Every structure is written in structure tokens, then in C-alpha cells.
Amino acid sequence: MLGNTGFLSIITVNLEVWELNKQLEKIIALRLYGVIFVPLTILFLIDVWYRTKGIINKSVSLATFLFLLFLGDFILRSFHVYEYPTWNHWMLILVWVTFFVVLLFAQKLYRRLLKKDEVIS
């Protein structure tokens, strides 16, 4: 199947948590969501995260990030691109927040490496 690579193969084939639709158009929609929408949303959040000051503004940006990702997830589930009968929204929140924290940590380490090599000041 075209849609079963990487993360999707673990979730759909091995764990049988998600059920993907077999139609090619819906698999393409899922791939566009994963390749375009999610990375752009993450880049938007990282940009806003480092431009804002204060915990309240950062909390609002994180809430906006989660809302946008849930909106994309809701649209895909509404059009029956995939379904997850044994998966819930709390697990999805945990995955997205954990992913964001790891991403911020990796980005901070990368900036530290660039400063150490005197690429940035």
C-alpha cells in the first residue's frame, strides 16, 4: 500500500490503531497533510515561539499550534481518510506536545552548535 511507510506502518499495520482508507485520493490527501500542512504548521509555531516574549503569549501560540493540527486531523477524519477506533485525542495531544518539546530541544542544540562554530553570533 502506498500509505504504509514509516510512522504510518507502525500505527496501521503493527499496532492496528488507525485504519486507512484504500482510495488513492484519500491516501494522497493524507500524504499532503503529512508533507505540507504539518511541517508548515510546525515552522509557524517555532517562528512565533522565538519571536514572542512571556509565558502567556507562548501558551497562546502553543494552543494555536494544537488547534491547527487538530483542525487538520478533524478534516481528514471527517472525509474518512483515516479512522482511529482505539486512539483518542489525549494521546494525540501527548504526541504533538512531546514532538514539539523534542523539536525545540534539537533546535536549541543546533543553534548552540552554530554559535560554537562561529557561524552565528
N, C-alpha and C positions, 0 to 999 in steps of 0.2 A: 504494500500500500504506500502511496506517495506521502501520506502524512505521518507515517510512523518512523521518525528518526530522532535520536537523542532523547530529550526530556519527554516527548510525546510517547515514545516507545515504552519508557518506564511506566508512565501513568496509564496508558491504554492497554498495552499488551501484558506486561509483567504483573502490575498491581490490579489491573482491570477496574480502575477507579473512574475513568472517563470513558464515554462511548462516543466515538467519532462517527459522523455521517459519512457515507460512502460516496456521495456525489462529488464530482470533480470541482464544481463551482464552490461548494462549501469548504472543501479542503483548501482551495486557493484563497478563500476569504480568511480561513484560519492562519494560513501562511502569511498573508498580508498583515494581519493583526500582529503576528509574532515578529515579523521582519521590519515593519514600518511603524505601526502605531505604538507598540510598547517601547522600542528604543527612543523614538522621538519624545514620548512622554517622560522617560527617564532622563533624557538630556535636558528637557524643560525643567524638571524638578531640580537637577543638580545646579543648573544655571540660577534658578530662583533661590535655591538654598544658600548659595555662597554670596548672593547679592543682598539678601535680607539680613537685618540685624534684629536680634531679640527672639526670645523663645516663642512668643505669641505668633509672630509673623512666620517663623519656621514651622510651627504647628499648623498654621493655616495652609502653608504650601504643601506640607505632607498630607493633610486632609484633601486638598485639591488633587494631588497625585493619586491617592487611593480612590477618590471619586471618579477620576477619568479612567482608571484601569477597571473599576467596577462597571462603569458605563459601557466600555468596550466588551467586557465579559457578558454583561446583560444583553447587549445587542446580538452577540454571537449565539447565546443560549436561546434568545427569542426567535431567531431564524433557524433553530435546531441544527446549528453547525456542530455542536457537541453537547453532551449532557453529562452531568456527573451525579449519579444517584447516591454514591457513598462518599461524597465530598461536600463540605459545607463552606459557607462564607468565612467563618472564623479561621479555617485552615488557609483559605486564600489570603486573608489579611496577614496571617503569620508568615506566609511565603513571601509576600510583597515587601513587608517591613524588614524581614531578615535579609532579603535580597538588597534592599536599599542600604541597610547598615553596612553590609559587606562591601557594597559598591563604594560608599563614602570612605570606608577604611582603605580600600585599594587605591582610590583616587588620592587620598592624603599621603599614602606611601609613595605613590608615583610623583607627586609634587615635591616630596622630601628628596627623592632621588634626583629630580631635575635641579633642585637647589644645590644639592651636594656636588653635582657635576657642573654647576655654574651655568646651566642653560637658561634658567630664570633667576631673577633676583629675589 
